[in-house]
Amino acid sequence: MSNDNNQKLFQEACQIIPGGVNSPVRAFGSVGGTPRFISRAEGCRIFDTEGQEYIDFVGSWGPMILGHAHPPILDAIARTLKNGTSFGAPTAAETELASLIIEMVPSAQMVRLVSSGTEATMSALRLARGITGRDLCIKFEGCYHGHGDSFLVAAGSGAATHGHPSSPGVPASTADLTAVIPYNDVEAVRTLMAANGDQVAAIIVEPIAGNMGCVLPVPGFLEQLRELCTQHGSLLIFDEVMTGFRVHAGGAQSLLGIDPDLTTLGKIVGGGMPMGVICGSREVMENFSPTGSVYQAGTLSGNPLSVAAGIALLTELRDRADEIYPALEAKGQQLQEGWQQALDRHGIAHCWNRAGSMFGLFFTEGPVNNFSDASGADEQLFRRFFHGMLAAGVAIAPSPYEAGFLSMAHSAQDIDHSTTVIENLSL
């Protein structure tokens, strides 16, 4: 399989774009080799500049739940495009999208549209700090909430210590306001809250983690976070940028039956176009300017093309929920069983985590309940697995710390083919 054009494009990009990419994971740094430059996508397939075809289990990192280039979404964008690309002024469609979100997400009574998941989480934390008058934030190791300064923080020396910067450019004074705790370790949260709960503005968490691979909450973990936040007057923020409308029509909070104070959304909510959302109760959300004093703004917030795509996708997810989500669960089960059996034939230790059509494969015996567990997986084996799959026309995330995704466009035959590929790999 030729890769000459991808290599040429990557070399050219590296001369004028840092690392040749505009988001670091795309550079294949975790797996080595040359990134594939994608020219088009359709259904569950992507096509690179060599004309090579791949069954895609990345789905633009989650939003392509109905498949790439889904006709109703393309039609909605095309209709809207005729009227212009950006107005910097309110549109009726923004209210329509907000109403859809409120109808589908249990904890949402008001919505603020922004342009990315990172912008949503940054704004949600600012809102929590503004409401509570407190500065501290608790996050969990391995959960990614975008590249805001408060979230690029590594764990300190103990399970419940304040963090330190994980990237140059993040002031130590900012990192010191974020405590980093192992995912699923509620006792560490309880200890920190007992000592400093009156200083904690918010706990932010991925209710189902997707940035250390797919990691599920252990029973009682999220429920106890909810109780601790209520007890200490802190806000609970669910980062559902990845899980929103993906694991359930109402997101992880609907699937798990837990209402956060604030929810951040992205990816799917814009139908694959740039979009982010902060939503929550009316009482909380009205603290945003102009009704409240917590400032947040953006010229491209509620961009008409993104809003049109989001309305088309969410409408279909709502109207076909009884069909779509059981079908995705069945596809996820087929994928899990097939891949597990294929890896068992190779005699390879592995652990599988899955929530519907969102999945994580770890080359370790497991279980994987936190970042430390995920870090114990065999990264060299993952690299061989990744490149073997890619060479055979199956695309998975180029990092062992990323979740995978199925779509309605994946057929039983596509899934069976990916299993056959694994069976034929030399690992």
Secondary structure, 3 states (H helix, E strand, C coil): CCCHHHHHHHHHHHHHCHHHCCCHHHHCCCCCCCCCCEEEEEECEEEECCCCEEEECCCCCCCCCCCECCHHHHHHHHHHHCCCCCCCCCCHHHHHHHHHHHHHCCCCCEEEEECCHHHHHHHHHHHHHHHHCCCEEEEEECCCCCCCCCCCEECCCCCCCECEECCCCCCHHHHCCEEEEECCCHHHHHHHHHHHHHHEEEEEECCCECCCCCECCCCCHHHHHHHHHHHHCCEEEEECCCCCCCCCCCHHHHHHCCCCCEEEEEHHHHCCCCCEEEEECHHHHCCECCCCCECCCCCCCCCHHHHHHHHHHHHHHHHCHHHHHHHHHHHHHHHHHHHHHHHHHHCCCCEEEEECCEEEEECCCCCCCCHHHHHCCCHHHHHHHHHHHHHCCEECCCCCCCCEECCCCCCHHHHHHHHHHHHHCCC
